[in-house]
Amino acid sequence: IYYNMYVANFYSTFSQTYEQMGIDPSVSYSEQTCYFDESKTWADFFVENTIDYCRELLTFLQQAEQEDVSLTDEERGAVEQRFEELADSLRSDGEDVQQYIEDAYGRGASMDDVVRIMQDVALYSKMYSHVTDSFGYEQSHYDEYYDTHKDQIDTVTVRMASFIYSDGGMSKEQAAEAAEAFDAAATDEDEFERLYEQSLSDELRAYFEGTDPTLIYNVSGDYFDSAELNEWLFSSSRSYWDGYVCDLDGMYAVFRFVEKDTKDYRLADIRHILVSDSSAEGADTVAEIYSLLSEQDFDEEVFAQYALAYSDDSTTSTAGGLIENVYKGRLANAVTEWCFGTEHEAGDCGVVRSEYGYHILLFLDYGETYRTYLCRTAMESAAYDRLYSRLKGVYELEVDEEAVYSVVE
């Protein structure tokens, strides 16, 4: 179960780069070479990371017992209720619950197994909070950390238009001319987006309808494979709408500097329903769901039930569509623009379209600033790692690797 959970989480994070990494989900991972280490298969990679995760989880579960940290009856019941609602939803749709569990978590897995493991995961999360709370960090510590790590935290937001050259397409000279012409014509952000949309094929234009593929958030100092470009982006003399054109090995790219992001904005908590069908039929489905939610005054509990029943985003649907600590660039640009383009109040609901389909969004609340979040998590992670290194010497765990590899298909 843990193995399948890890593979599913890896896919949800990196699915857009699977082709680049050479991963084919239809082929056994034991037959595919790992992108990160050619001496290993992807099965090796997934197994090793699953074992590492299980070691850490079990270590802290044992420490939780020592420190008398446990789930309350209410917390355990919340996990059970979530999966009971999932089972009810599957049955109402005529699906086989056991088959769903095995497809998602592995052959032989049962609902009871999954609930028990998810309760262990919930206890681990509670223990993590218990441990990090004990570190006693305050805002002054985070401010001090930021002052000494600005170069690792600050990023920039840019607009980018690319013109690819290849043997079967534009020549290098044609791509350079197209980039220069684009650079001269892109006088503002609206024109930049409009001109780039015009340059796309009909297929790509349809794919990106409703979103803006030119806007890139969270560009770090080593984001691009060009030292000259990165230096230009982070120059202290940079100002809004400064332009830069360069050859990035296979394409000419036109850049516009938008802003330096010091992460001093508040994170957002939302709930989310994805309807991946971008056709007119999908739009009708969205309109129907939105109307039903409106009749319930966009009640959060009702929204969570609808997310469980109707959302095509499997990574969030079982949590009622909950996505916490949303920052700029974490989700599709259309969702980012909705979350941060205007100030929201709890209960605000809206619909946007991205390259993934339609998103029904419910705003819950603002949290701490993204800067504080990054500083806090970096400090807590370092202290946590030191504690974990010590505890590994206290709790020795044995691994039956033959048994572990038996679950790999």
Sequence and secondary structure as in RCSB ss.txt:
>XXXX:A:sequence
IYYNMYVANFYSTFSQTYEQMGIDPSVSYSEQTCYFDESKTWADFFVENTIDYCRELLTFLQQAEQEDVSLTDEE
RGAVEQRFEELADSLRSDGEDVQQYIEDAYGRGASMDDVVRIMQDVALYSKMYSHVTDSFGYEQSHYDEYYDTHK
DQIDTVTVRMASFIYSDGGMSKEQAAEAAEAFDAAATDEDEFERLYEQSLSDELRAYFEGTDPTLIYNVSGDYFD
SAELNEWLFSSSRSYWDGYVCDLDGMYAVFRFVEKDTKDYRLADIRHILVSDSSAEGADTVAEIYSLLSEQDFDE
EVFAQYALAYSDDSTTSTAGGLIENVYKGRLANAVTEWCFGTEHEAGDCGVVRSEYGYHILLFLDYGETYRTYLC
RTAMESAAYDRLYSRLKGVYELEVDEEAVYSVVE
>XXXX:A:secstr
 HHHHHHHHHHHHHGGGTTTTT  TTS GGGSB SS TTSBHHHHHHHHHHHHHHHHHHHHHHHHHTT    HHH
HHHHHHHHHHHHHHHHHTT  HHHHHHHHH TT  HHHHHHHHHHHHHHHHHHHHHHHTT   HHHHHHHHHH H
HHH EEEEEEEEEEB TTSB HHHHHHHHHHHHHH  SHHHHHHHHHHHS HHHHHHTTTS TTEEEEE TTSSS
 HHHHHHHT TT  TT EEEEE SSEEEEEEEEEEE   SEEEEEEEEEE   SHHHHHHHHHHHHHHHHTTT H
HHHHHHHHHH S HHHHTTTTEEEEE TTTS HHHHHHHHSS   TT EEEEEETTEEEEEEEEEEEEEHHHHHH
HHHHHHHHHHHHHHHHHTTS     HHHHHTT  
